[in-house]
């Protein structure tokens, strides 16, 4: 079975163990959250950096079954 992990809006396919390592590294070394709040009109955007709370910044792995992986691999990139 494969795992999907999303970065910058793109889902990357990898082995579950590799994806778990990435999630573990992010959880281990990321102690702060950055957020940019878009403002309407001429107001400047607000940029915030703050300590990550226990329920913030959680990573999630999405699993890709062998059947779905094979079907998607066969379909390829598309036009």
Secondary structure, 3 states (H helix, E strand, C coil): CEEEEEECCEEEEEEHHHHHHHHHHHHHHCCEEEEEECCCCCCCCEEEEEECCCCCCCCCCEEECHHHHHHHHHHCCCC
